[in-house]
Amino acid sequence: MIKGIGMDIVEIDRIQAIVDRQPKFINRILTEQERMRFSKLKGNRRYEYFAGRYAAKEAFSKAWGTGIGKELSFLDIEILVEPSGKPYFSKPLKNGVHLSITHSKEFAAAQVIIE
């Protein structure tokens, strides 16, 4: 049974401007493990990754039913990657959560379904 569905979309250029202007923003959004992966990426891929994680965490909070700020912070939600490259939530839930992240030149979007 589906308990919640969430979607979010962000402009990659907007995320890049915030990250470049306020590097500490990274620590407010990405967990330690996510930051490790982020630091290994180069060029525009860094911003696609960050924007995708941002959108996925927003989508998760919408599926959860609270949004960011009431019960969840960005750091309460962690997205890791399977060896195949598939992203998955490692916290606060790992099982019964489905995640899809996509990018275009201008946007990153995510959809989350919680069973």
C-alpha positions as CSV (number, residue, x, y, z in Angstrom):
1,M,0.0,0.0,0.0
2,I,1.3,3.5,-0.9
3,K,1.6,5.8,2.1
4,G,3.0,8.8,0.3
5,I,4.2,10.2,-3.0
6,G,6.5,13.2,-3.4
7,M,8.0,15.1,-6.3
8,D,10.4,18.0,-6.6
9,I,12.3,19.8,-9.3
10,V,15.1,22.4,-9.0
11,E,17.1,24.6,-11.3
12,I,20.7,23.4,-11.5
13,D,22.0,27.0,-12.1
14,R,20.2,28.2,-9.0
15,I,21.8,25.5,-6.9
16,Q,25.2,26.2,-8.4
17,A,24.9,29.9,-7.6
18,I,24.0,29.1,-3.9
19,V,26.8,26.6,-3.5
20,D,29.4,28.9,-5.1
21,R,28.2,31.8,-3.0
22,Q,27.7,29.9,0.3
23,P,29.9,26.8,0.5
24,K,28.6,26.0,4.0
25,F,25.2,25.3,2.3
26,I,26.7,22.0,1.3
27,N,27.0,21.0,5.0
28,R,23.4,21.9,5.6
29,I,22.1,19.6,2.9
30,L,24.5,16.7,2.4
31,T,25.4,14.1,5.0
32,E,29.0,13.2,5.5
33,Q,28.8,10.2,3.2
34,E,27.1,12.3,0.5
35,R,29.7,15.0,0.9
36,M,32.5,12.4,0.3
37,R,30.9,11.4,-3.0
38,F,30.3,15.1,-3.9
39,S,33.9,16.0,-3.3
40,K,35.1,13.4,-5.8
41,L,32.9,14.8,-8.7
42,K,34.2,17.4,-11.2
43,G,32.7,20.3,-13.1
44,N,28.9,20.4,-13.7
45,R,28.5,16.9,-12.5
46,R,29.0,18.2,-8.9
47,Y,26.0,20.6,-9.3
48,E,23.8,17.9,-10.9
49,Y,24.6,15.6,-8.0
50,F,23.8,18.2,-5.4
51,A,20.6,19.4,-7.1
52,G,19.5,15.8,-7.5
53,R,20.0,15.1,-3.8
54,Y,18.3,18.3,-2.9
55,A,15.3,17.5,-5.0
56,A,15.2,13.9,-3.7
57,K,15.2,15.0,-0.1
58,E,12.5,17.5,-0.7
59,A,10.4,14.8,-2.5
60,F,11.0,12.4,0.4
61,S,9.8,15.0,2.9
62,K,6.6,15.5,0.8
63,A,6.0,11.8,0.6
64,W,6.6,11.6,4.3
65,G,3.9,14.2,4.7
66,T,5.7,16.9,6.7
67,G,8.0,18.8,4.4
68,I,11.5,19.8,5.5
69,G,11.6,21.6,8.9
70,K,8.8,20.1,11.0
71,E,9.9,16.6,11.6
72,L,12.8,16.2,9.2
73,S,15.9,18.1,8.3
74,F,17.9,17.6,5.1
75,L,20.6,15.8,7.3
76,D,18.0,13.3,8.6
77,I,17.7,12.0,5.0
78,E,20.6,10.2,3.3
79,I,20.9,8.9,-0.2
80,L,23.6,6.4,-1.1
81,V,24.3,4.6,-4.4
82,E,24.3,0.8,-5.0
83,P,27.2,-0.6,-7.0
84,S,24.9,-0.5,-10.1
85,G,24.6,3.3,-9.7
86,K,21.0,3.2,-8.5
87,P,20.4,5.7,-5.7
88,Y,18.6,4.6,-2.5
89,F,17.6,6.1,0.8
90,S,19.7,4.8,3.7
91,K,17.9,6.8,6.3
92,P,15.4,7.5,7.8
93,L,13.9,4.5,5.9
94,K,15.6,2.0,3.6
95,N,12.9,-0.5,2.9
96,G,9.6,0.3,1.2
97,V,11.0,3.5,-0.4
98,H,11.4,4.0,-4.1
99,L,13.5,6.8,-5.6
100,S,14.0,8.1,-9.1
101,I,16.3,11.1,-9.8
102,T,16.7,12.6,-13.2
103,H,18.7,15.5,-14.7
104,S,18.6,17.6,-17.8
105,K,20.9,20.5,-18.8
106,E,18.8,22.9,-16.7
107,F,16.9,20.9,-14.1
108,A,17.2,18.1,-11.6
109,A,14.0,16.3,-10.5
110,A,13.1,13.5,-8.1
111,Q,10.1,11.3,-7.4
112,V,9.7,9.3,-4.2
113,I,7.1,6.7,-3.3
114,I,6.8,5.4,0.3
115,E,5.0,2.1,0.8
